[in-house]
Amino acid sequence: MLVRTQVLFDEDTLRKLKVAAKKQERSVSDLVRELVESGLENQRQQDLQQLEAALAQLRQIREANAAKYGEVEPDLLEKVREERGREIEDLLWNSSSSTQG
């Protein structure tokens, strides 16, 4: 479903759009829709490439840290998280019971 909207172009841009549309035997609206979709897809691709580059950098950092400090076992990491969670829970319970007493 198409929705009507209004877009303002400077005179030169509008002239170029009209010439391009006429050459392709299509409407300016159709050409603008295609150009916008193409631009959005290009932006999405650029965003994806940036994310992939960031992930590659994170992998390099992780590998460098693993080489320097050794691998962290997932189980060990989970144990540390659980222990920290229990410590926080104990602190919360102890502080709430001391304020109620």
Backbone as CSV, one residue per row, in Angstrom:
resi,resn,N_x,N_y,N_z,CA_x,CA_y,CA_z,C_x,C_y,C_z
1,MET,0.848,-1.177,0.000,0.000,0.000,0.000,0.896,1.244,0.000
2,LEU,0.642,2.103,-0.889,1.389,3.352,-0.976,0.682,4.431,-0.170
3,VAL,1.459,5.288,0.449,0.933,6.393,1.250,1.465,7.686,0.657
4,ARG,0.610,8.640,0.505,1.006,9.921,-0.075,1.811,10.728,0.943
5,THR,2.879,11.329,0.451,3.686,12.220,1.272,4.202,13.344,0.385
6,GLN,4.778,14.318,0.988,5.294,15.446,0.224,6.789,15.587,0.498
7,VAL,7.555,15.730,-0.576,8.996,15.897,-0.473,9.364,17.129,-1.278
8,LEU,10.220,17.957,-0.702,10.648,19.175,-1.398,12.047,18.979,-1.959
9,PHE,12.220,19.324,-3.237,13.511,19.259,-3.907,13.862,20.645,-4.409
10,ASP,15.175,20.920,-4.495,15.551,22.172,-5.152,15.306,21.988,-6.656
11,GLU,15.267,23.080,-7.375,14.894,23.043,-8.787,15.816,22.153,-9.611
12,ASP,17.109,22.206,-9.341,18.063,21.417,-10.115,17.843,19.923,-9.899
13,THR,17.625,19.525,-8.657,17.394,18.109,-8.357,16.106,17.632,-9.015
14,LEU,15.064,18.434,-8.950,13.799,18.053,-9.566,13.956,17.924,-11.081
15,ARG,14.709,18.827,-11.672,14.943,18.756,-13.118,15.664,17.453,-13.464
16,LYS,16.686,17.095,-12.690,17.422,15.858,-12.930,16.515,14.637,-12.773
17,LEU,15.653,14.675,-11.772,14.719,13.564,-11.575,13.770,13.417,-12.758
18,LYS,13.250,14.544,-13.240,12.327,14.509,-14.378,13.011,13.968,-15.627
19,VAL,14.248,14.398,-15.864,14.996,13.910,-17.037,15.231,12.406,-16.919
20,ALA,15.670,11.954,-15.754,15.940,10.532,-15.546,14.661,9.708,-15.688
21,ALA,13.573,10.198,-15.131,12.299,9.482,-15.222,11.837,9.396,-16.672
22,LYS,11.977,10.486,-17.406,11.559,10.495,-18.804,12.401,9.513,-19.620
23,LYS,13.705,9.465,-19.393,14.580,8.537,-20.101,14.173,7.089,-19.847
24,GLN,13.725,6.823,-18.631,13.350,5.462,-18.249,11.869,5.175,-18.488
25,GLU,11.166,6.179,-19.008,9.728,6.059,-19.279,8.944,5.607,-18.046
26,ARG,9.142,6.368,-16.986,8.426,6.092,-15.737,8.152,7.402,-15.029
27,SER,7.380,7.342,-13.972,7.034,8.557,-13.245,8.161,8.964,-12.306
28,VAL,8.174,10.243,-11.970,9.142,10.740,-10.992,8.914,10.037,-9.657
29,SER,7.654,9.839,-9.286,7.342,9.169,-8.015,7.940,7.767,-7.968
30,ASP,7.792,7.031,-9.061,8.329,5.676,-9.115,9.851,5.694,-8.990
31,LEU,10.478,6.619,-9.684,11.933,6.750,-9.623,12.394,7.118,-8.212
32,VAL,11.696,8.059,-7.599,12.053,8.479,-6.234,11.899,7.312,-5.265
33,ARG,10.821,6.535,-5.392,10.637,5.369,-4.514,11.801,4.394,-4.657
34,GLU,12.195,4.133,-5.908,13.304,3.216,-6.143,14.606,3.748,-5.557
35,LEU,14.867,5.033,-5.756,16.096,5.632,-5.240,16.134,5.619,-3.716
36,VAL,14.996,5.887,-3.099,14.929,5.870,-1.634,15.176,4.449,-1.120
37,GLU,14.515,3.470,-1.731,14.717,2.075,-1.318,16.176,1.662,-1.484
38,SER,16.767,2.054,-2.597,18.170,1.737,-2.850,19.067,2.388,-1.801
39,GLY,18.795,3.631,-1.484,19.573,4.333,-0.462,19.433,3.693,0.907
40,LEU,18.216,3.283,1.247,17.992,2.627,2.533,18.715,1.286,2.597
41,GLU,18.692,0.542,1.498,19.389,-0.742,1.456,20.894,-0.540,1.572
42,ASN,21.414,0.475,0.893,22.849,0.777,1.006,23.220,1.129,2.437
43,GLN,22.370,1.911,3.105,22.624,2.280,4.502,22.603,1.051,5.392
44,ARG,21.653,0.144,5.144,21.565,-1.091,5.922,22.832,-1.922,5.732
45,GLN,23.310,-2.001,4.502,24.531,-2.758,4.219,25.740,-2.130,4.924
46,GLN,25.823,-0.807,4.917,26.922,-0.119,5.603,26.868,-0.382,7.107
47,ASP,25.659,-0.310,7.669,25.494,-0.582,9.101,25.936,-2.006,9.428
48,LEU,25.549,-2.945,8.579,25.914,-4.339,8.785,27.433,-4.518,8.699
49,GLN,28.067,-3.861,7.748,29.522,-3.941,7.622,30.222,-3.360,8.848
50,GLN,29.675,-2.264,9.387,30.259,-1.669,10.592,30.132,-2.621,11.783
51,LEU,28.970,-3.271,11.899,28.776,-4.229,12.989,29.725,-5.414,12.840
52,GLU,29.878,-5.902,11.615,30.795,-7.017,11.386,32.235,-6.620,11.712
53,ALA,32.611,-5.401,11.366,33.965,-4.926,11.684,34.149,-4.815,13.197
54,ALA,33.139,-4.330,13.892,33.220,-4.218,15.352,33.330,-5.602,15.989
55,LEU,32.554,-6.557,15.480,32.642,-7.921,16.010,34.021,-8.532,15.753
56,ALA,34.582,-8.249,14.579,35.922,-8.749,14.272,36.946,-8.161,15.244
57,GLN,36.808,-6.870,15.562,37.719,-6.247,16.525,37.559,-6.880,17.904
58,LEU,36.320,-7.147,18.298,36.087,-7.792,19.598,36.698,-9.185,19.638
59,ARG,36.574,-9.930,18.521,37.187,-11.252,18.457,38.711,-11.153,18.615
60,GLN,39.310,-10.165,17.957,40.754,-9.977,18.066,41.157,-9.652,19.496
61,ILE,40.382,-8.794,20.146,40.665,-8.436,21.544,40.538,-9.666,22.429
62,ARG,39.470,-10.447,22.218,39.262,-11.650,23.014,40.406,-12.639,22.810
63,GLU,40.829,-12.813,21.548,41.928,-13.739,21.265,43.246,-13.250,21.878
64,ALA,43.473,-11.941,21.812,44.693,-11.383,22.407,44.677,-11.574,23.918
65,ASN,43.539,-11.334,24.541,43.425,-11.527,25.992,43.571,-12.994,26.361
66,ALA,43.006,-13.878,25.534,43.126,-15.312,25.803,44.587,-15.743,25.692
67,ALA,45.304,-15.188,24.716,46.723,-15.528,24.561,47.544,-14.996,25.729
68,LYS,47.165,-13.818,26.208,47.922,-13.175,27.285,47.584,-13.769,28.651
69,TYR,46.271,-13.978,28.903,45.824,-14.383,30.239,45.282,-15.807,30.307
70,GLY,45.090,-16.430,29.168,44.497,-17.765,29.146,42.994,-17.674,28.951
71,GLU,42.436,-18.794,28.546,40.994,-18.847,28.297,40.225,-18.831,29.615
72,VAL,39.081,-18.179,29.610,38.173,-18.217,30.754,37.117,-19.256,30.439
73,GLU,37.051,-20.252,31.295,36.069,-21.309,31.073,34.666,-20.759,31.307
74,PRO,33.730,-21.087,30.425,32.354,-20.602,30.611,31.763,-21.021,31.949
75,ASP,32.079,-22.254,32.400,31.560,-22.710,33.687,32.108,-21.868,34.834
76,LEU,33.374,-21.538,34.739,33.992,-20.715,35.774,33.340,-19.342,35.812
77,LEU,33.115,-18.785,34.661,32.471,-17.481,34.583,31.068,-17.540,35.188
78,GLU,30.337,-18.596,34.894,28.989,-18.751,35.449,29.049,-18.901,36.975
79,LYS,30.040,-19.618,37.483,30.196,-19.771,38.931,30.459,-18.424,39.592
80,VAL,31.308,-17.621,38.969,31.617,-16.299,39.516,30.346,-15.447,39.542
81,ARG,29.559,-15.504,38.470,28.306,-14.741,38.423,27.332,-15.188,39.516
82,GLU,27.212,-16.497,39.685,26.311,-17.013,40.715,26.762,-16.587,42.108
83,GLU,28.065,-16.673,42.344,28.600,-16.277,43.645,28.346,-14.794,43.908
84,ARG,28.586,-14.002,42.903,28.345,-12.550,43.055,26.863,-12.278,43.295
85,GLY,26.005,-13.001,42.607,24.558,-12.848,42.812,24.154,-13.183,44.240
86,ARG,24.729,-14.261,44.780,24.435,-14.631,46.172,24.929,-13.564,47.138
87,GLU,26.123,-13.014,46.866,26.658,-11.953,47.727,25.739,-10.736,47.728
88,ILE,25.269,-10.366,46.575,24.368,-9.210,46.477,23.059,-9.501,47.189
89,GLU,22.546,-10.693,46.990,21.298,-11.080,47.661,21.467,-11.052,49.175
90,ASP,22.595,-11.585,49.672,22.869,-11.560,51.116,22.927,-10.129,51.628
91,LEU,23.600,-9.257,50.880,23.686,-7.857,51.287,22.306,-7.218,51.346
92,LEU,21.482,-7.511,50.368,20.131,-6.936,50.339,19.302,-7.436,51.489
93,TRP,19.357,-8.740,51.759,18.563,-9.296,52.840,19.057,-8.811,54.179
94,ASN,20.382,-8.743,54.345,20.924,-8.318,55.637,20.626,-6.843,55.889
95,SER,20.694,-6.018,54.851,20.430,-4.600,55.062,18.944,-4.352,55.306
96,SER,18.075,-5.127,54.678,16.639,-4.918,54.891,16.197,-5.435,56.247
97,SER,16.824,-6.521,56.728,16.428,-7.055,58.043,16.969,-6.180,59.158
98,SER,18.111,-5.513,58.941,18.662,-4.645,59.984,17.879,-3.338,60.077
99,THR,17.251,-2.904,59.000,16.465,-1.672,59.057,15.093,-1.936,59.629
100,GLN,14.634,-3.204,59.576,13.312,-3.525,60.110,13.374,-3.830,61.592
101,GLY,14.513,-4.239,62.100,14.655,-4.669,63.487,14.796,-3.549,64.391
